[in-house]
Amino acid sequence: MRRDFFEKRIFQPGEKWRIDLILLSKVTVYQDYIRAFFEEENMLGEVFYQITDFKRAPLVISGLYSGTLKVETPVMGEEEIANQVLYYAERYGCDVHGTPQLTFEREKILFDENPYWLNGRRITVSGKVGLLRCINLDRMFLKIGIGKTNYIGGGRCHAIETQDYNQE
């Protein structure tokens, strides 16, 4: 899921926001169920919403990424991301390529003390943010996020250019 779950917690009446649900491989069979759930539920976390638009589009991303990522929302660490790649291949039948080699080069440990609730379950968010050097990371993870909180919009990262890296 891609949404500003961590950065934005208060929404004004009538304010529009976007949620991108990304259904991978085997899970696409549930797309009609998921749409029905969101049309009937009207609450996500503690935020009331009303659907104004619902689009389906295939996620077409291929290839491996080698370079530096700026990790913007906390992830537990390099091993967690590598395990996620294996999990997605085994659990969802995703055609992930390569085994990533990951190393944080510049990192900061964050612990978000704000409580996050989703379906009656408390979620704690903590981990590393900063610059992550990647070799052979499937590009799909640049879109869906990395780490265990990517299902609520966490683990957001983006590739940075060499000149951006030197200015950090």
LUMPAGU-84943 format. One record per residue: residue number from 0; x, y, z of N, C-alpha, C in turn. Coordinates in Angstrom, 3 decimals. Each point is the difference from the previous one (the first is absolute). Layout:
<pts>
    n      n_c1      n_c2      n_c3     ca_c1     ca_c2     ca_c3      c_c1      c_c2      c_c3
  NUM         X         Y         Z         X         Y         Z         X         Y         Z
...
</pts>
This chain:
<pts>
    n      n_c1      n_c2      n_c3     ca_c1     ca_c2     ca_c3      c_c1      c_c2      c_c3
    0     0.847    -1.170     0.000    -0.847     1.170     0.000     0.891     1.230     0.000
    1    -0.336     0.956    -0.790     0.734     1.266     0.013    -0.947     1.082     0.467
    2     0.322     0.597     1.118    -0.735     1.148     0.518     0.833     0.653     1.070
    3    -0.311     1.222     0.351     0.771     0.738     0.996    -0.467    -0.352     1.416
    4     0.064    -1.263     0.361    -0.475    -0.475     1.300     0.818     0.597     1.130
    5     1.312     0.098    -0.180     0.866     0.478     1.068     0.101     1.521     0.023
    6     0.025     0.612    -1.153     0.224     1.441    -0.064    -1.253     0.804     0.284
    7    -1.143    -0.505    -0.359    -1.227     0.770     0.117    -1.035    -0.802     0.765
    8    -0.426     0.543     1.135    -0.947    -0.719     0.839    -1.319     0.736     0.162
    9    -0.034     1.285    -0.325    -1.223     0.777     0.146    -0.422     0.489    -1.381
   10    -1.236    -0.288    -0.344    -0.542     0.399    -1.292    -1.164     0.942     0.234
   11    -0.079     1.022    -0.807    -1.071     0.983     0.096    -1.258    -0.562    -0.675
   12    -1.180     0.418     0.458    -1.234    -0.443    -0.660     0.035     0.343    -1.494
   13    -0.328    -0.963    -0.810    -0.019     0.202    -1.444     1.353    -0.118    -0.677
   14     1.064    -0.149     0.769     1.331    -0.117    -0.592     0.117    -1.326    -0.740
   15     0.617     0.047    -1.152     0.183    -1.218    -0.784     1.384    -0.560     0.242
   16     0.081    -1.307     0.098     1.280    -0.680     0.106    -0.076    -1.278    -0.801
   17     1.147    -0.488    -0.333     0.086    -1.130    -0.925     0.620    -1.195     0.704
   18    -0.586    -1.139    -0.236     0.552    -1.265     0.489     0.218    -0.876    -1.223
   19     1.209    -0.490    -0.169     0.291    -0.947    -1.068     0.177    -1.368     0.633
   20    -0.889    -0.917    -0.312     0.139    -1.380     0.442     0.677    -0.772    -1.117
   21     1.054    -0.698     0.344     0.734    -0.759    -1.003    -0.181    -1.475     0.314
   22    -0.679    -0.694    -0.883    -0.259    -1.424     0.178     0.977    -0.773    -0.863
   23     0.732    -0.880     0.638     1.048    -0.731    -0.692    -0.420    -1.419    -0.334
   24     0.339    -0.433    -1.166    -0.094    -1.366    -0.475    -1.260    -0.729     0.472
   25     0.132    -0.952     0.934    -1.115    -0.827     0.448    -1.137     0.799     0.634
   26     0.301     1.139     0.578    -0.982     0.781     0.744    -0.987     0.714    -0.919
   27     0.308     0.126    -1.276    -0.899     0.711    -0.914    -1.366    -0.667    -0.094
   28    -0.120    -1.263     0.362    -1.305    -0.663    -0.026    -0.961     0.619     1.019
   29     0.515     0.748     0.969    -0.834     0.621     1.029    -0.382     1.445    -0.309
   30     0.285     0.490    -1.196    -0.213     1.414    -0.281    -1.462     0.431     0.138
   31    -0.948    -0.828    -0.399    -1.406     0.377     0.144    -0.413     0.032     1.470
   32     0.491    -0.941     0.782    -0.274    -0.012     1.443     0.560     1.255     0.664
   33     1.217     0.374    -0.362     0.641     1.172     0.594    -0.766     1.270    -0.362
   34    -0.432     0.100    -1.230    -0.794     1.171    -0.399    -1.292     0.055     0.808
   35    -0.690    -1.123     0.132    -1.247    -0.033     0.774     0.254     0.394     1.455
   36     1.100    -0.465     0.568     0.345     0.352     1.383     0.134     1.517     0.153
   37     0.756     0.634    -0.879     0.215     1.440     0.110    -1.269     0.802    -0.298
   38    -0.855    -0.516    -0.867    -1.246     0.705    -0.291    -0.965    -0.057     1.174
   39     0.059    -1.057     0.802    -0.938    -0.167     1.112     0.558     0.459     1.346
   40     1.298    -0.042     0.192     0.605     0.246     1.312    -0.038     1.470     0.419
   41     0.478     0.904    -0.819     0.025     1.444     0.236     0.941     0.471     1.102
   42     0.830    -0.857     0.569     0.982     0.416     1.010     1.312    -0.717    -0.275
   43     1.089     0.743     0.068     1.337    -0.573    -0.103     0.793     0.594     1.147
   44     0.415    -0.854     0.920     0.554     0.517     1.238    -1.142     0.711     0.702
   45     0.163     1.245     0.301    -1.063     0.782     0.623    -0.486     1.106    -0.923
   46     0.228    -0.150    -1.292    -0.355     1.032    -0.975    -1.195    -0.480    -0.825
   47    -1.063     0.795    -0.009    -1.156    -0.274    -0.849     0.355     0.367    -1.436
   48    -0.420    -0.793    -0.947     0.254     0.311    -1.395    -1.201    -0.371    -0.852
   49    -0.022     0.575    -1.177    -0.997    -0.329    -0.999     0.735    -0.157    -1.323
   50    -0.210    -1.103    -0.670     0.687    -0.244    -1.274    -0.609     0.881    -1.086
   51     0.867     0.735    -0.691    -0.463     0.820    -1.123     0.474    -0.568    -1.333
   52     0.994    -0.867     0.042     0.529    -0.571    -1.220     0.667    -1.328     0.336
   53    -0.141    -0.963    -0.871     0.600    -1.309     0.215     0.510    -0.481    -1.347
   54     1.312    -0.093    -0.150     0.583    -0.399    -1.285     0.835    -1.255     0.177
   55     0.046    -0.778    -1.053     0.880    -1.167    -0.039     1.036     0.223    -1.090
   56     1.242    -0.295     0.342     1.064     0.117    -0.994     1.071    -1.035     0.332
   57     0.541    -0.647    -0.991     1.045    -0.993     0.278     1.285     0.676     0.465
   58     0.698    -0.660     0.893     1.302     0.463     0.469     1.051    -0.688    -0.858
   59     0.597     0.756    -0.884     0.983    -0.569    -0.915     1.353     0.635     0.316
   60     0.767    -0.725     0.765     1.338     0.460     0.379     0.911    -1.213    -0.108
   61     1.112     0.159    -0.662     0.911    -1.135    -0.112     1.427     0.480     0.148
   62     0.862    -0.936     0.281     1.421     0.300     0.087     0.479     0.132     1.431
   63     1.297     0.119     0.107     0.654     0.118     1.300     0.568     1.396     0.160
   64     0.025     0.470     1.234     0.570     1.309     0.293     1.297    -0.175     0.780
   65     1.019     0.673    -0.432     1.251     0.078     0.745     0.350     1.475     0.102
   66     0.153     0.466     1.212     0.287     1.408     0.234    -0.312     0.354     1.432
   67    -0.273     1.268     0.243    -0.281     0.475     1.348    -1.444     0.434     0.103
   68    -0.657    -0.440     1.068    -1.374     0.379     0.289    -0.022     0.913     1.218
   69    -0.900     0.950    -0.017    -0.271     0.784     1.194    -1.245    -0.610     0.636
   70     0.152    -0.602     1.165    -1.099    -0.635     0.723    -0.638     1.078     0.867
   71    -1.284     0.283    -0.248    -0.687     1.119     0.637    -0.833    -0.378     1.206
   72    -0.504    -1.227     0.055    -0.758    -0.463     1.162     0.705    -1.237     0.544
   73    -0.035    -0.212     1.312     0.862    -1.007     0.631    -0.170    -1.429    -0.518
   74     1.138    -0.667    -0.127     0.064    -1.441    -0.280     0.896    -0.615     1.062
   75    -0.210    -1.259     0.299     0.765    -0.631     1.074     1.472    -0.168    -0.357
   76     0.291    -0.348    -1.212     1.402    -0.156    -0.369     0.170    -0.770    -1.284
   77     1.254    -0.192    -0.350     0.333    -0.627    -1.269    -0.521    -1.432    -0.092
   78     0.128    -0.750     1.072    -0.431    -1.405    -0.015    -1.514    -0.100    -0.183
   79    -0.746     0.915     0.628    -1.450     0.007    -0.138    -0.419     0.182    -1.457
   80     0.676     0.879    -0.705    -0.340     0.257    -1.400     0.326    -1.221    -0.858
   81     1.145    -0.609     0.238     0.372    -1.209    -0.749    -1.014    -1.114     0.256
   82    -0.443    -0.140     1.254    -1.007    -1.016     0.328    -1.334     0.299    -0.668
   83    -0.330     1.289    -0.143    -1.249     0.379    -0.643    -0.009    -0.455    -1.456
   84     1.119     0.124    -0.678     0.087    -0.433    -1.392    -0.330    -1.488    -0.098
   85     0.573    -0.799     0.878    -0.287    -1.439     0.010    -1.460    -0.279     0.346
   86    -0.530     0.737     0.972    -1.387    -0.175     0.433    -0.969     0.269    -1.150
   87     0.211     1.070    -0.731    -0.886     0.336    -1.111     0.061    -1.061    -1.087
   88     1.168    -0.555    -0.231     0.130    -1.057    -1.006    -0.748    -1.257     0.445
   89     0.173    -0.384     1.265    -0.620    -1.229     0.505    -1.494     0.163     0.264
   90    -0.383     1.042     0.686    -1.380     0.179     0.454    -0.945     0.431    -1.121
   91     0.432     0.944    -0.821    -0.880     0.571    -1.012     0.319    -0.452    -1.416
   92     1.048    -0.791    -0.165     0.351    -0.479    -1.325     0.554     1.087    -0.902
   93     0.569     1.042     0.594     0.579     1.086    -0.794     1.271    -0.480    -0.686
   94     0.172     0.480    -1.186     1.174    -0.357    -0.773     1.103     1.014     0.285
   95     0.579    -0.092     1.204     1.073     0.925     0.366     1.316    -0.552    -0.538
   96     0.867     0.896    -0.367     1.257    -0.386    -0.612     1.160     0.387     0.899
   97     0.973    -0.867     0.071     1.225     0.322     0.726    -0.154    -0.069     1.504
   98     1.124    -0.083     0.660     0.066     0.069     1.456     0.677     1.320     0.331
   99    -0.723     0.881     0.690     0.582     1.325     0.223     1.134    -0.016     1.019
  100     0.960     0.861    -0.237     1.062     0.268     0.968    -0.230     1.430     0.463
  101    -0.195     0.183     1.298    -0.425     1.287     0.536     0.895     0.427     1.151
  102     0.362     1.280     0.009     0.828     0.539     1.077    -0.406     1.444     0.247
  103    -0.365     0.316     1.246    -0.247     1.401     0.334     1.334     0.714     0.069
  104     0.100     1.119    -0.711     1.228     0.792     0.014    -0.120     1.171     0.970
  105    -1.134     0.623    -0.003    -0.297     1.065     0.952    -1.366    -0.332     0.560
  106    -0.073    -0.137     1.287    -1.262    -0.414     0.598    -0.276     0.770     1.280
  107    -1.265     0.074     0.291    -0.462     0.589     1.244    -1.064    -0.948     0.538
  108     0.045    -0.293     1.285    -1.000    -0.863     0.621    -1.165     0.872     0.457
  109    -1.206    -0.372    -0.392    -1.198     0.729     0.394    -0.956    -0.911     0.739
  110    -0.647     0.555     1.002    -1.089    -0.699     0.679    -1.171     0.961     0.052
  111    -1.049    -0.324    -0.697    -1.190     0.842    -0.047    -0.886    -0.369     1.188
  112    -0.176     0.932     0.919    -0.792    -0.272     1.197    -1.492     0.169    -0.224
  113    -0.393     0.477    -1.176    -1.425     0.134    -0.298    -0.628    -1.375    -0.131
  114    -1.170    -0.182     0.577    -0.679    -1.299    -0.178    -0.702    -0.059    -1.353
  115     0.171    -1.094    -0.699    -0.699    -0.247    -1.258    -0.885    -1.209     0.220
  116    -1.246     0.126    -0.395    -0.956    -1.090     0.161    -0.576    -0.338    -1.363
  117    -0.056    -1.277    -0.295    -0.601    -0.458    -1.235    -0.754    -1.282     0.309
  118    -1.313     0.038    -0.204    -0.864    -1.142     0.297     0.163    -0.494     1.436
  119     0.067     0.931     0.938     0.086    -0.348     1.417     1.366    -0.488     0.443
  120     0.978     0.093    -0.845     1.344    -0.479     0.331     0.959     1.181     0.056
  121     0.767     0.076     1.085     0.957     1.084     0.140     1.269    -0.338    -0.779
  122     0.466     0.993    -0.739     1.201    -0.171    -0.813     1.053     0.963     0.517
  123     1.173    -0.504     0.303     1.102     0.870     0.398     0.955     0.130    -1.179
  124     0.527     1.188    -0.135     0.871     0.280    -1.130     1.352     0.452     0.541
  125     1.014    -0.754    -0.340     1.353     0.382     0.392     0.968    -0.631    -0.988
  126     1.205     0.514    -0.018     1.003    -0.570    -0.885     0.925     1.056    -0.552
  127     0.595    -0.331    -1.124     1.014     0.845    -0.608    -0.569     0.791    -1.166
  128     0.477     1.227    -0.134    -0.221     0.801    -1.197     1.371     0.481    -0.439
  129     0.109     0.446    -1.208     1.287     0.507    -0.478     0.328    -0.527    -1.370
  130     1.289    -0.155    -0.270     0.468    -0.437    -1.311     0.327    -1.486     0.021
  131    -0.589    -0.706    -0.934     0.154    -1.447    -0.090     0.619    -0.332    -1.351
  132     1.149    -0.628     0.032     0.682    -0.437    -1.220    -0.560    -1.357    -0.384
  133    -0.461    -0.126    -1.244    -0.647    -1.226    -0.481     0.722    -0.551    -1.209
  134     0.097    -1.308    -0.029     0.443    -0.701    -1.192    -1.034    -1.083    -0.252
  135    -0.594     0.020    -1.200    -0.974    -1.009    -0.436    -1.295    -0.023     0.814
  136    -0.571     1.158     0.282    -1.320     0.064     0.632    -1.040     0.081    -1.109
  137    -0.983    -0.890     0.038    -1.055     0.011    -1.000    -0.687     1.371     0.015
  138    -0.136     0.617    -1.157    -0.568     1.351    -0.100    -1.435     0.092     0.509
  139    -0.707    -1.114     0.065    -1.360    -0.007     0.529    -0.040     0.627     1.397
  140     1.046    -0.238     0.803     0.005     0.485     1.373     0.162     1.520     0.080
  141     0.483     0.626    -1.052     0.050     1.458    -0.027    -1.413     0.574    -0.073
  142    -0.916    -0.743    -0.565    -1.391     0.448    -0.116    -0.823    -0.388     1.228
  143     0.138    -1.242     0.463    -0.869    -0.466     1.079     0.545     0.306     1.385
  144     1.271     0.371     0.101     0.599     0.256     1.303     0.776    -1.217     0.471
  145     0.889     0.245     0.957     0.823    -1.075     0.534    -0.276    -0.136     1.494
  146     0.150    -1.193     0.519    -0.166    -0.212     1.433    -1.407    -0.402     0.386
  147    -0.158    -0.325     1.287    -1.247    -0.596     0.471    -1.170     0.970     0.102
  148     0.227     1.308    -0.053    -1.131     0.937     0.068    -0.415     0.516    -1.372
  149     0.475    -0.608    -1.067    -0.388     0.490    -1.328    -1.489    -0.179    -0.256
  150    -0.674    -0.889     0.725    -1.430    -0.203    -0.208    -0.841     1.171     0.507
  151     0.582     0.909     0.760    -0.712     1.196     0.430     0.687     1.257    -0.506
  152     0.812    -0.130    -1.004     0.652     1.161    -0.589     1.403     0.251     0.509
  153     0.534    -0.896     0.816     1.349     0.175     0.531     1.056    -0.509    -0.962
  154     1.256     0.128     0.424     1.111    -0.486    -0.808     0.157     0.729    -1.316
  155    -0.442     1.255    -0.019     0.110     0.765    -1.238     1.445     0.393    -0.247
  156     0.403    -0.136    -1.251     1.366     0.339    -0.368     0.009     0.457    -1.450
  157     1.057     0.676    -0.365     0.157     0.365    -1.406     1.481     0.045    -0.338
  158     0.278    -0.249    -1.268     1.379     0.034    -0.487     0.483     1.436     0.012
  159     1.261     0.181     0.368     0.562     1.342    -0.031     1.161     0.036    -0.972
  160     0.198     1.144    -0.561     1.087     0.201    -0.938     1.312     0.184     0.774
  161     1.099    -0.233    -0.656     1.326     0.096     0.644     0.216     1.385     0.604
  162    -0.404     1.069    -0.713     0.232     1.337     0.540    -0.858     0.243     1.237
  163    -1.235    -0.573     0.063    -0.815     0.124     1.196     0.662    -0.699     1.179
  164     0.594    -1.150    -0.261     0.655    -0.797     1.023     1.140     0.787     0.640
  165     0.777     0.702    -0.816     1.136     0.756     0.521    -0.416     1.214     0.814
  166    -1.220     0.480    -0.188    -0.471     1.163     0.749    -0.632    -0.377     1.322
  167    -0.318    -1.244     0.228    -0.666    -0.439     1.231     0.858     0.274     1.214
</pts>
